[in-house]
């Protein structure tokens, strides 16, 4: 069933990438590349500026972005504000806050000193604290045997938390981050955490963990790195269909563009272009222990009001699944030859996403993503060679950044339809890391809808955002897929799960806290409630799940030295 998916669309995009690399001149200049954690409010600020129409080259489908790229976008928004016939006060405050959060990098760009920075040390760029109270039963997925899917939920109602474990009741998390740059070329950065609860131990016993951290080599507009880095691919706001940060980051070698740019020659008509590719290895918590994972994402903006892109990942190898030669390894890693169960099986994911902007409809954004998993060459030979079509999942929605004309109120709707074989594979090549789902945390054979409204408040140097999110989910036992959930694990009678709830989020960001030499910082309060019928397919049972989280972070970037 898994023979030669060929993935011609992605291969064509890879040729375009190769054309750019071949056409580019080797640049001696470089810059320091420090990636922004996905929990940072900088992404919400940039998304709002983009929605208000003040960003031209923000391709948000590839995250994280670097601090210097965020600074470039800040200056782009500032220029567009100055040229705009109709000024927007919220946009002005957002730019002012971003300039404070990215003070050094904005200075580099304004002084044309992005390249050739001196050796510098930022031992304590920021420090953060988080309190999490969680109550209620947790989801798990267990199809029995060695294959299928074996995964568990981290914290109810708090996905996308980088695999940080919590226990029932109170939990505390302390985080800090820092970075160093050497000779204007090499950057090392990291974000670490100590996790609670203080009063009793965690299930996995890991209190100290590196959330993300890498060594990054800057080569012109390209960054080559090795380490653990968060990833979020695609257009999804509430969840990532392909690659997200629900599980902890895994070790990998990565290459990506720092700033978007045009491809050479006739390919420049594809517009602004960004790319990320990685080669990494997963955990031993499966029968095929430590399989390899290779992925690429290509994002284009050919028109001011249209973006599109492709994603592709392939999992292969691991214990008892590596009976192939070096050419076989290369064939699997590139996707040109995906092998067989006898010599070493593979599991592929590939997708396409589209995003449309409608400036005349108050900057309405409409987006759609489709993701296929594995392939069915024998069943559908006409298309099975080109993209995986065994498990096709869908995610889409719209974002209305100007529900009110001033842009202070916005509205978002998003849906996800996850096919019964989403993230599943019959021989343990399933999409988890350390037992946590790597894409959408809702899992296979599920549907979710979200409707969220936000209201923004602003002063001269501070912004506050209050969001109400109403959501509804359904999830059914996987009777229709390749692998069924065994009643022996879930109970004698399996029922379809229904759940609904609401989440309330209050975010306050200050460009000038008045503390520690007027350092910027932010605070967040997040409360969520969910009522679930037949959670984990348990017929006749009702579960109430509750989450309360309070977090804050303060910049300590004044503690730095340059040589």
Secondary structure, DSSP 4 states (H G I P E B T S, - for coil): -------HHHHHHHHHHHHHHHHSPPP-------BPPTTSTHHHHHHHHHHTT--SS--TTEE--BHHHHHHHHHHHHHHHHH-SS--HHHHHHHHHHHHHTHHHHHHHHTT-SSSPPPEEEEEEEEEEEEEEEES---EEE-SSSSB-EEE-SSTT---STT----SEEEEEEEEEEEEEETTTEEEEEEEEEE--SSS--SS---EEEEEEEEEEEETTEEEEEEE---EESS-SS--SSS-SSSPP-EEEEEEESS-EEPSGGGGGGBEEEEEEEEEE--SSSSSTT-EEEEEEEEEEEETTEEEEEEEEEEE--TT-----HHHHHHHHHTS----TTT--EEEEEEEEEEEEEGGGTTEEEEEEEEEES--TTTSHHHHTTS--SEEEEEEEEEETTSSTTSSEEEEEEEEEE-TTTT-BTTS--SEETTEESS-TT-SSEEEEEEEEEEEEE-SSEEEEEEEEEEEEEE---SSSSS---HHHH-SSB--EEEEEEEEEEEEEES--SSTTT--EEEEEEEEEEEEESGGGBTT-EEEEEEEEEEEEEE-TTS-EE-
